[in-house]
Amino acid sequence: LFPYKWYLKDGYPSKGITKNNLNVFGTFICGGGSTMGYKLAGYNHLGGVEIDKEVAKVYKLNHNPKYLFNEDIREFNKRQDLPKELYSLDLLDGSPPCSTFSMAGSREKAWGKSKQFREGQAMQTLDDLVFVYCDTIIKLQPKVFILENVKGIIQGNAKVYSKNIVKKMTEAGYEVQVFCLNAASMGVPQKRERVFFIGHKKEFSLPKLKLEFNEDAIVFRDILDENDSKETLRSAEVELWPFVKKGDKTLADACLRARGVASFFQHNLQYSEDVSYTITGSGGGQAIIYDKKRHLNNKEFYLCGTYPLDYNFKSIEPKYLIGMSVPPVMTAQISH
């Protein structure tokens, strides 16, 4: 239903999908990964809230939203001048920044601490944003809400956050279910496990939602740009390359062999027969395509993230926005 290779110029919804006239509004909208997913699935997307000024400009350019609030979600929650239709939404969507819950991050050490998430943004604490978003849901009272986050929010000590989210929203009058889904089984050429809290107002007495996706995996060979033969290894990577063995997950294995110390953990090794690793917005390293001795190019990032090939990123690095976004096809599958 939702091909990973597509173009904005083709319009919405996706071929074979009928518009459903349901209204959606987003928070933490970033480049609009979820926005595009809802549109592909036939929804009417009204716009959203985004703290980053430059990202908001890119969002406006590509999505032409009816409403766009370029501000902290906390400030949005204080507003008394919101349009009436935002108080009668069919669905409210939000993906609060999740770096403090990631198993690859600092986790507990970062909880409660302020952070400048990106240059140009204000300092803010990130681990409480899931609850700030809960306040947004309670303020707007949508029929349905979706809260997306990393898998780490249901692991280890972070489980308390998940339990408190469910508790808070249950007390606010919603039936809540929690799903852990892998984009690789949903028609997305990327291993990306994400948690979705999905709730609907109790007054609707709806049956339990079932989300099961078993689409065939799309391996990297299927999206590999064969026309790009330029080797792009950096000097340190060139130095370590003779120590790489097929099957290594990252350059850390080669570094350990060469120097006796493991480093370069963020330099993933991508094999053609495997599904792409998880694309992230942060991190200094990039995957190296083992057979090509080069990093992924922008076209391959677009396809991994199911972003349209004619998306205008302006001056923002595509990998950043794609890594920060829910893949459009992933959102389209869930919302459909």
Salt bridges, closest charged atoms under 4 A:
ASP52 OD2 - ARG118 NE 3.48
GLU54 OE2 - LYS57 NZ 3.38
GLU71 OE2 - ARG79 NE 2.74
ASP72 OD2 - ARG74 NH1 3.20
GLU75 OE2 - LYS78 NZ 3.36
ASP81 OD2 - ARG79 NH1 2.90
GLU85 OE2 - LYS66 NZ 2.65
ASP90 OD1 - LYS143 NZ 3.47
GLU108 OE1 - ARG107 NE 3.92
ASP128 OD1 - ARG74 NH2 3.17
ASP135 OD1 - LYS168 NZ 2.63
GLU148 OE2 - ARG194 NE 3.48
GLU171 OE2 - LYS167 NZ 2.90
GLU193 OE1 - LYS151 NZ 3.30
GLU226 OE1 - LYS292 NZ 2.92
ASP228 OD2 - ARG294 NH1 3.77
GLU237 OE2 - ARG234 NH1 3.08
GLU237 OE2 - HIS267 NE2 3.24
GLU237 OE1 - HIS295 NE2 3.08
GLU239 OE2 - ARG259 NH2 3.30
ASP248 OD2 - ARG257 NH1 2.81
GLU273 OE2 - LYS246 NZ 3.74
GLU300 OE2 - ARG294 NH2 2.76
